[in-house]
Amino acid sequence: MTYLLLTAVGFAAGFISSIAGAGGMITLPALLWAGIPPLDALGTNKFQSVFGTLSSTHNYFRSGHLDFRPLWPGLLAAVVGAALGTWTVTRLGGEQLQTLLPILLIAIAIYFAISPRIADVDSKPRMSNGLFNLLIGGGVGFYGGFFGPGMGSIYALAFAALLGYNMRRATAHTKPLVLATNFTSMVIFIAGGHLLLGLALCMGVAQVIGARLGSNMVIARGAALVRPAIIVATVAIAIKLLLET
């Protein structure tokens, strides 16, 4: 019964994450609620989330909304950042970041609510691709490995605000960076023996289905769907983190 419930949670997380990110804020508490030790829960969570992100990445690429060519330097930076972030959090902990993060997430929600750049049309870039890949790919990759909540929303904000991407493009191009970040962290957790493989596979399959449905909705509806979804997701994460501090 626990496996069935967690598999259903994986489906919901894949659906939500493909639209607005934040799927880990659903799956990780559920894994801990089921009595799984924290490090095993983190490793299992990263493993199953990779399936969902891979599914939505493929769907966005297949539909023509994703171009990998300008992303490769950012993907490499995200891998390096995620490795450093995961290594750091295993030694230092993330208490200070957990205190500051709600403020950042509320600011992101406000930006998505009021900014004219969050739309279905591209706008003028404010940063070069090279600098974006280094600072955002590496910086958010480090954050994703170190802590993680809201990573997809932060990437989407950066693509829209700094590169001028419309919301379909921004959401689509977020996924490979999230995938690279989570995959890197997953490998480190697996190397440490922190994975429940059977459960992770069940949740991973459910993530694939949920992510495909969610990404299809983004492709069809664009900013009309993504803007409110990210606002709700980021505010919900911020409230959850404030209640935990």
N, C-alpha and C positions, 0 to 999 in steps of 0.2 A: 504493500500500500504506500509506503514511504517513497519507493522508487517511482510509482505512478504519479504521486503528487509532485515530486521534484521534476519529473519529465514534463508535466503540464506547466510547471513554472518555467522550464527551459523554453517551451513554445512561446509563452507570453513574453519572456525576456527577448527572444529572438525577434519577435514582431515589433516590440517597442524600440529595441536597440537599432534596428534597421532604419527607423524613422528619426529618432531623436537621441540615440545613445542611451546610456544609463541602465542598460539591461542588468549589469552587475549589481546594481542596487536592489534588484529583485532576487536574483539567484543566490548571492552570497549570504544575505540574512536567512534565506530558506535553508541553505546547506548547514549553517550554524544552528538553526532551530532544530534541525534533524539530529543534532548531537554529533556532528562530524567535527573532529579537532580543527582548530583554526588554520594551521598550515595546510592540512589536507583539503580543507574547504577552499582555500585560496588556489591551490593547484588544480583542483577539480573544476573550480569556477573558470579559471583561465582556459583550461582544456576545452570545456564545452562551449565557451563563448567564441573560440576560434572557428568552430563549425558554422555558427550563425553568421559571423562576419564574412567568412569565405563565401557563403551562399549569397549574401547581399552584394558582395563585391563582384561576383560572377554575373549576377543579374544586371547590375548597373553597367558593367562592361559590355555584356551582350546587347543591351539596349542602346548602346552608343553614347551614354552619358559619362563615361569614364575613359580618360586618356592617361596611360601609364608613363608616357615618355617624359613629361616634365616632373614626374613624381619620384623617379629612381633615386636621386640624391637625398630627397626627404625620407624615403624608406630606409636608406642606409643610416641616416642620422637618427631616425626613430629607433632602429635596432640598437645602435650604440647607446642612445639615451635610455632606452628601456632596460638594457643590461646594467647600466650604472645605477639606475633608479631602484631596480629590484635588489641589487647587491647592497645598496645603501640602506634600504628600509629594513633588511634583515639584520642590520647591525645598529641602526639608530632609532627606528620606530618613526611613526608619522604623527605624533601628538600635536606639534605646533602647526603643521599644515592642516590638520583636521579642524583646528580652531579658526584658521584664516579662510578656509575654503568656502564656507557658506556665504561670506561677503562677496567673493569672486563670482559664485554661481548666481547670486541675486543680481549682480551687476550685468552678467551675461543675459539673464532673463529680461532685464529692463532694456538692454540694447536691442534684443530681438523684437521687443514690443514696439519700440519707437523709431528704429532706424529705417530710413527709406532704402538703404542698400540691401535689406532683406526682402527680396522680390523674385519674380520669375524671369527677370532680364539681367544680363551682366552689367556691371558698372566699371568705372575706371580703377585700375589697380593702384594701390598705394605703396606697394613693395615689390621688388624684383623677385623672380622665381628663385634665384640662387640664395638670396638672403632669407626668404621665406622657408626654404627647405632646411637651411641650417638652424635658424632660430626656432621655428615652429615645429619642424619635424623632430629635431633633437630635444628641444625644451619640453614639448608636450609628451614626447616619448619618455623622457626622464620622469615626468610627473606620472605618466601611466604605469610605469614600472614601480614607482615609489609608493603611489597611493591609488589613483585611478578613477574615482567617481566623477562623472561628468566629462570624461576625456573626449568622447565623441562630440559633445556640445561645444567644447572649447575648440576642437579642430574645425568644426563647421563654422563657428564664429570667425575664426581666423581666415578661412577661405573666402567668406563673404566680405568681411571688413577690409582685409589687406590685399587680396587678389581680385576682388570685385566679382566673384563667381555668383551666378544666380543659385537659388536654393536647391534645385535639382543637382546641379554640378557640384555645389559645395558638399551636399550630403553624400553624393557618390564618391567624391575624391577623399572624403574623410575615411571611408572604409578600409582602403589598403593600408593607411597609416595606423589605424586602430588594429588591424590584423597583424602588421609587423610588430607592433608594440606588445600585444597580448601573446603572440607566438613566442617571442623572445622570453617573456616572463614565464610562460608555460614550460619552456625547455629547462629553465633554471629550477623551477619547482619540481619537475619530474626528476631531474638529476639528484635532487635532495630526497627523493622517495615520497613526495607529498602528492599522491594522486589515487583516487578510487576509480579505476579504469572502467568497470562495468557501468557504474552510475554515470560517469562522464560521457560514455558513449551513448547511453539512452537519452540524456539531456541534449547531447550534441545533435542527434538526429532530429529531435523536436525543435532545436534552434534553427536547423536548416529550413524546416517547413515554415516556421514563424517568420524568419528573415526574408524568405522568398515572397510571402504574402505582403509583408510590410514594405519591402522595397518596390513591389509592383504598385502599391498605393502612392508612394512618393513619386514614381515615374508618371503616374496618371494625374496627380493633383498638385504637385510642386509646393510652392510657398504656402498655399492655402492650408496644407496639412502640416508641413514641417515647422512653420513659425509657431503656431500654438502648441504643438507637441513638445518642442524644445523648451518653450517657456514653462509649461507645466512640469516637465521632467526636471529642469534645473531648480525650480522653486521647491519641488518635492524633495530633491536631494538635500538642498540647503536646510529645509526644515528638519529633515531626519538627522542631519549632522548636528544642528543646533540642539536638538533634544538629547543627543548622546553626549554633549560636552558638559 
